[in-house]
Amino acid sequence: MKKVLFISSTGGHLTELMQLKKLFRKYDYHIITEKTKVNKDLKKDYGKRINFVIYGTKDHKFSYIFKLLANCFIELFLYIKIRPKYIISTGAHIAGPMCLIGKIFGSKIIFIETFANKNSKTVTGKYVYKFADLFLVQWEEMLKLYPNAKYWGSLF
C-alpha cells in the first residue's frame, strides 16, 4: 500500500483536505495539521495517523517566523518517520515547507489550490506551483493564473 501524507493548515484548508477522506482507506495514510482547540478531537478519530505542528498566524509576524522555523524541523522529523511516496496538500502555512522537504527527498507532490481564491494566487500556491508534480485548481478561472495546472472541479 502506498504511503500518502495529507497536510494542511487548520481552518478552511483542513476542511478542504478532509473532503478527501474517502481516499484515506485506499492508502497507508497520515495527516498533519496545526494543533488548535477546534481540531484536537481529530486525534480520537485518527489516532496515530495524525500529527500536529505548532499553530501560527501571520497576524503575529514576529512569533510566526519562529513558529514556522520550528515547524520546519518538526516536519522534517515527521517526513523521515513517515517516508511518504505522495504528499497531498490544500495549503497553507505548514504545507509549503513539507512539500519542499518531500520534493527534495523524492516524494510526488500534489497540491490543490484553495477553493477560497477564484481570481488570485495564494502565497503557498505560488511557491509550490514551481515544483509540484500535479497542481490542481478548483476554479476554471485559476487556469489563467496557473497555466500548467489541471482543473478537476471543487472538493465540495
ChimeraX attribute file (.defattr): number of C-alpha atoms within 10 A of each C-alpha:
attribute: neighborCount
match mode: 1-to-1
recipient: residues
	/A:1	7
	/A:2	11
	/A:3	17
	/A:4	23
	/A:5	27
	/A:6	25
	/A:7	30
	/A:8	26
	/A:9	25
	/A:10	24
	/A:11	13
	/A:12	16
	/A:13	21
	/A:14	22
	/A:15	15
	/A:16	23
	/A:17	22
	/A:18	18
	/A:19	12
	/A:20	13
	/A:21	12
	/A:22	8
	/A:23	12
	/A:24	15
	/A:25	8
	/A:26	12
	/A:27	12
	/A:28	16
	/A:29	21
	/A:30	20
	/A:31	23
	/A:32	23
	/A:33	24
	/A:34	22
	/A:35	18
	/A:36	15
	/A:37	7
	/A:38	9
	/A:39	14
	/A:40	12
	/A:41	12
	/A:42	15
	/A:43	13
	/A:44	9
	/A:45	9
	/A:46	12
	/A:47	11
	/A:48	10
	/A:49	15
	/A:50	18
	/A:51	18
	/A:52	21
	/A:53	20
	/A:54	16
	/A:55	17
	/A:56	22
	/A:57	12
	/A:58	11
	/A:59	8
	/A:60	9
	/A:61	11
	/A:62	9
	/A:63	12
	/A:64	17
	/A:65	14
	/A:66	12
	/A:67	17
	/A:68	20
	/A:69	13
	/A:70	13
	/A:71	22
	/A:72	19
	/A:73	13
	/A:74	15
	/A:75	23
	/A:76	15
	/A:77	12
	/A:78	16
	/A:79	18
	/A:80	12
	/A:81	9
	/A:82	16
	/A:83	17
	/A:84	22
	/A:85	16
	/A:86	21
	/A:87	26
	/A:88	23
	/A:89	29
	/A:90	26
	/A:91	27
	/A:92	21
	/A:93	21
	/A:94	27
	/A:95	26
	/A:96	22
	/A:97	21
	/A:98	26
	/A:99	28
	/A:100	17
	/A:101	17
	/A:102	23
	/A:103	18
	/A:104	9
	/A:105	14
	/A:106	13
	/A:107	21
	/A:108	19
	/A:109	24
	/A:110	21
	/A:111	27
	/A:112	28
	/A:113	29
	/A:114	25
	/A:115	17
	/A:116	13
	/A:117	14
	/A:118	16
	/A:119	13
	/A:120	14
	/A:121	15
	/A:122	15
	/A:123	12
	/A:124	20
	/A:125	24
	/A:126	15
	/A:127	15
	/A:128	24
	/A:129	20
	/A:130	11
	/A:131	16
	/A:132	21
	/A:133	16
	/A:134	15
	/A:135	23
	/A:136	25
	/A:137	26
	/A:138	21
	/A:139	19
	/A:140	16
	/A:141	14
	/A:142	20
	/A:143	17
	/A:144	11
	/A:145	15
	/A:146	19
	/A:147	9
	/A:148	13
	/A:149	21
	/A:150	17
	/A:151	16
	/A:152	12
	/A:153	12
	/A:154	15
	/A:155	15
	/A:156	9
